[in-house]
Amino acid sequence: MTTSIDFGIVPEFTQGDRFRKARELTGLGQREFAAELGVSQQTVTNAEKGHTKVRRITLNAWSLATGVAREWLETGIAPAPQGDGGNQSGRRDSNSQHSAWNTDASVTVLRPVAVAA
């Protein structure tokens, strides 16, 4: 008798797939999302189709606007939760719950804010 269980195929997503999935979490179409990022709709389309390499600044903005980890968008590897959840000394924010455990399905889209010099 075998003790291993075959759970089937795990699909691999291209970077374009990951960009599209992240954008879809916001509920915005490409045009609206591009406006949120401050880029052209063609930039969003090209990123989602994998036609061009996305600039680091656009990658960071995509991550911030969607709430999706930059590391996953870039590599497809989900970042591991920091620590065991009991020791929060390494955290930089006041949220006691790691974002990976957040079960709230709502997504907040961050908008850039102009800062006076």
Backbone bond lengths (Angstrom), bond angles and torsions (degrees), N, CA, C in turn:
res aa  C-N    CA-C-N  psi(-1)  N-CA   C-N-CA  omega(-1)  CA-C   N-CA-C  phi
1 M - - - 1.446 - - 1.526 108.74 -
2 T 1.297 116.07 137.05 1.460 120.81 -179.61 1.523 110.71 -92.78
3 T 1.309 115.81 145.58 1.465 120.09 178.99 1.521 111.91 -105.04
4 S 1.320 117.72 -6.71 1.465 119.22 179.14 1.524 109.83 -84.21
5 I 1.306 114.67 147.77 1.458 120.94 179.58 1.515 107.66 -120.03
6 D 1.325 115.60 128.41 1.460 120.61 177.64 1.518 108.31 -90.84
7 F 1.321 116.87 114.71 1.455 121.27 -177.80 1.518 112.45 -91.61
8 G 1.294 117.83 4.60 1.450 120.46 176.49 1.513 112.98 94.47
9 I 1.305 114.72 -162.81 1.451 122.68 -174.20 1.529 110.30 -87.31
10 V 1.310 115.91 137.96 1.465 121.24 172.68 1.522 106.24 -105.22
11 P 1.342 117.33 115.50 1.467 119.00 -177.04 1.521 111.53 -69.11
12 E 1.308 115.21 146.00 1.461 120.44 174.32 1.522 107.28 -102.00
13 F 1.321 115.00 136.32 1.450 120.31 179.39 1.516 109.88 -105.68
14 T 1.319 115.66 139.87 1.456 119.87 173.33 1.519 108.00 -74.38
15 Q 1.316 116.43 168.21 1.457 119.51 177.10 1.529 109.88 -61.35
16 G 1.316 116.91 -38.62 1.461 120.57 177.30 1.523 111.99 -60.63
17 D 1.345 116.46 -40.69 1.466 120.54 176.37 1.523 110.46 -59.76
18 R 1.333 115.82 -43.25 1.468 120.02 -178.26 1.527 111.06 -65.99
19 F 1.331 117.01 -40.58 1.469 120.35 176.65 1.532 110.12 -60.78
20 R 1.327 116.51 -45.42 1.468 120.66 -178.62 1.523 110.69 -63.98
21 K 1.327 117.27 -45.61 1.468 120.51 -179.44 1.530 110.96 -61.59
22 A 1.319 116.51 -40.95 1.463 120.38 179.04 1.526 110.43 -64.07
23 R 1.341 116.81 -45.38 1.476 119.93 179.41 1.517 110.66 -62.40
24 E 1.324 117.51 -41.15 1.454 120.81 -178.69 1.529 112.33 -63.02
25 L 1.336 117.02 -26.84 1.461 120.21 176.01 1.532 111.62 -61.34
26 T 1.311 116.77 -28.60 1.462 120.55 -178.81 1.522 112.19 -78.33
27 G 1.327 116.53 -17.26 1.458 120.35 -177.31 1.513 113.18 79.88
28 L 1.332 117.02 6.38 1.465 121.44 -178.39 1.521 110.71 -95.86
29 G 1.322 115.72 147.02 1.452 121.00 171.14 1.523 109.23 -77.12
30 Q 1.320 115.96 173.25 1.462 119.78 -178.38 1.520 112.44 -59.19
31 R 1.313 117.30 -42.20 1.469 120.49 -177.29 1.528 111.15 -63.92
32 E 1.340 116.52 -47.50 1.460 120.56 -179.20 1.529 111.30 -65.95
33 F 1.329 115.48 -40.11 1.463 119.38 179.97 1.528 110.69 -66.01
34 A 1.323 116.65 -40.67 1.465 120.59 177.69 1.527 110.09 -59.33
35 A 1.330 116.58 -41.30 1.473 120.40 178.64 1.525 110.20 -63.33
36 E 1.330 117.80 -39.12 1.470 121.46 177.84 1.524 111.26 -63.03
37 L 1.340 116.37 -38.93 1.467 120.55 -179.22 1.518 112.36 -79.47
38 G 1.323 116.95 -21.41 1.456 120.08 -176.07 1.520 111.88 80.97
39 V 1.346 115.87 31.08 1.465 121.63 178.38 1.522 107.92 -126.68
40 S 1.314 116.97 172.97 1.456 120.10 178.69 1.529 110.34 -79.17
41 Q 1.339 115.04 158.55 1.457 119.15 175.66 1.523 109.68 -61.47
42 Q 1.324 117.71 -33.62 1.464 121.53 179.72 1.528 110.73 -62.58
43 T 1.338 117.33 -34.97 1.467 120.69 177.21 1.522 110.22 -62.85
44 V 1.327 116.79 -43.92 1.469 121.43 178.97 1.526 109.40 -64.90
45 T 1.319 117.09 -47.33 1.467 121.47 179.52 1.522 110.91 -58.47
46 N 1.329 116.93 -47.93 1.470 120.54 -179.53 1.524 111.75 -62.56
47 A 1.326 117.01 -39.01 1.463 120.66 178.95 1.521 110.40 -64.20
48 E 1.319 116.45 -45.56 1.458 120.54 -177.02 1.526 112.50 -70.75
49 K 1.313 117.48 -26.35 1.466 120.55 177.55 1.519 112.20 -91.20
50 G 1.345 116.01 -6.78 1.457 119.71 179.19 1.517 113.64 73.85
51 H 1.334 116.86 23.09 1.464 120.54 -178.27 1.520 113.69 -77.66
52 T 1.329 116.67 -26.94 1.455 119.94 -178.15 1.517 110.05 -136.69
53 K 1.328 115.26 157.22 1.458 120.27 174.54 1.523 107.26 -78.07
54 V 1.321 115.29 129.31 1.465 120.69 -177.28 1.526 109.06 -80.05
55 R 1.331 116.12 133.23 1.465 121.33 178.43 1.525 109.87 -65.53
56 R 1.320 116.74 150.58 1.469 122.69 -177.96 1.536 111.12 -56.54
57 I 1.331 117.45 -41.35 1.460 120.23 -178.36 1.529 111.11 -65.19
58 T 1.329 116.71 -36.15 1.464 120.97 177.85 1.525 110.14 -71.22
59 L 1.319 116.93 -39.81 1.466 121.65 176.52 1.529 110.52 -59.42
60 N 1.323 116.66 -45.98 1.464 121.01 179.00 1.529 111.19 -63.49
61 A 1.327 116.86 -42.39 1.466 120.79 179.40 1.526 110.53 -64.95
62 W 1.339 116.77 -39.26 1.464 121.90 179.06 1.528 109.22 -61.14
63 S 1.322 116.02 -44.62 1.458 121.49 179.54 1.524 111.09 -62.83
64 L 1.320 117.10 -46.74 1.463 120.89 179.90 1.524 112.01 -64.28
65 A 1.319 117.21 -41.70 1.462 121.14 -176.86 1.524 112.63 -70.46
66 T 1.342 117.13 -27.48 1.467 120.16 -176.66 1.521 113.07 -102.56
67 G 1.337 117.03 -19.03 1.459 120.01 -174.54 1.511 112.99 78.37
68 V 1.320 116.74 10.58 1.466 122.06 -179.56 1.527 108.39 -94.93
69 A 1.323 116.34 137.49 1.462 121.51 -176.95 1.525 111.58 -57.18
70 R 1.336 115.23 131.16 1.467 120.72 178.51 1.518 110.91 -57.22
71 E 1.335 116.34 -40.70 1.464 120.61 -179.12 1.525 111.19 -57.84
72 W 1.333 117.76 -42.77 1.457 120.32 179.67 1.523 110.86 -68.03
73 L 1.330 116.98 -42.25 1.462 119.33 177.86 1.522 111.05 -58.57
74 E 1.316 115.60 -40.61 1.465 121.05 -174.96 1.530 112.95 -78.51
75 T 1.330 116.77 -43.39 1.474 120.13 -170.73 1.519 114.89 -115.33
76 G 1.324 117.18 -20.16 1.459 119.84 -174.94 1.517 112.85 86.48
77 I 1.330 116.43 2.22 1.461 121.26 179.43 1.524 107.96 -104.38
78 A 1.322 115.02 122.87 1.463 119.32 179.66 1.516 109.52 -73.92
79 P 1.315 117.91 134.32 1.457 120.15 178.29 1.527 110.14 -66.08
80 A 1.319 115.70 142.21 1.463 120.69 178.98 1.520 109.45 -76.33
81 P 1.340 116.83 144.36 1.463 119.26 174.79 1.522 109.78 -58.69
82 Q 1.311 116.65 142.81 1.459 121.62 -179.57 1.518 109.63 -79.23
83 G 1.315 117.15 122.14 1.462 121.67 175.33 1.509 112.47 70.45
84 D 1.329 115.89 -165.87 1.455 121.99 -177.18 1.516 112.31 -98.68
85 G 1.308 117.74 5.86 1.451 121.50 -179.78 1.522 112.21 91.51
86 G 1.332 117.29 -18.91 1.453 120.42 -178.85 1.512 112.35 -87.16
87 N 1.302 117.42 -33.87 1.457 121.55 -178.74 1.513 108.40 -104.53
88 Q 1.301 117.36 107.44 1.456 122.04 -177.24 1.524 112.36 -101.15
89 S 1.340 118.25 14.30 1.455 120.52 -173.93 1.521 113.38 -61.97
90 G 1.330 118.33 -25.54 1.457 120.57 -178.75 1.519 113.28 -86.63
91 R 1.331 117.66 -6.20 1.461 120.70 -177.71 1.530 110.77 -73.89
92 R 1.302 115.85 149.00 1.458 120.63 -179.41 1.517 112.38 -106.40
93 D 1.314 117.72 -1.66 1.451 119.13 178.03 1.522 109.66 -124.52
94 S 1.303 116.55 174.47 1.463 120.35 -176.01 1.520 112.44 -91.62
95 N 1.310 118.26 0.87 1.456 121.58 -179.68 1.520 108.96 -73.51
96 S 1.332 117.35 116.49 1.457 120.88 -178.57 1.517 112.12 -77.35
97 Q 1.320 117.96 -15.29 1.453 121.32 -179.21 1.521 108.60 -102.57
98 H 1.338 116.64 124.83 1.463 120.56 179.18 1.515 108.91 -62.95
99 S 1.316 116.91 139.82 1.453 120.93 -175.90 1.521 112.15 -59.55
100 A 1.332 118.85 -26.36 1.457 120.95 178.75 1.523 111.12 -65.38
101 W 1.341 117.08 -20.48 1.461 121.08 -177.93 1.522 111.58 -99.58
102 N 1.301 117.52 1.73 1.460 121.45 -177.68 1.529 109.42 -68.56
103 T 1.324 116.98 120.42 1.456 120.66 -178.60 1.516 112.07 -99.03
104 D 1.322 117.72 0.28 1.454 121.26 178.43 1.518 108.90 -69.91
105 A 1.322 117.66 121.07 1.458 121.58 -175.15 1.523 112.57 -79.19
106 S 1.321 118.21 -11.01 1.455 119.37 -178.54 1.526 110.14 -75.06
107 V 1.309 115.38 151.15 1.454 121.76 179.73 1.512 108.15 -125.23
108 T 1.308 116.69 132.59 1.446 121.34 177.29 1.516 108.61 -102.51
109 V 1.300 116.76 126.60 1.456 121.36 178.30 1.520 107.53 -92.29
110 L 1.317 115.65 123.95 1.451 120.33 179.45 1.522 109.98 -85.65
111 R 1.296 115.66 136.96 1.460 119.99 178.63 1.519 109.09 -109.82
112 P 1.340 116.49 139.19 1.470 118.89 178.04 1.520 110.64 -62.52
113 V 1.296 116.50 144.62 1.457 121.94 179.75 1.524 108.21 -121.04
114 A 1.322 116.58 131.45 1.455 121.27 177.82 1.520 108.59 -76.70
115 V 1.316 116.75 133.56 1.459 121.82 179.91 1.522 108.10 -113.21
116 A 1.324 115.68 127.70 1.464 120.64 179.48 1.521 109.35 -70.89
117 A 1.302 116.50 138.64 1.462 121.00 -179.19 1.502 111.63 -83.93
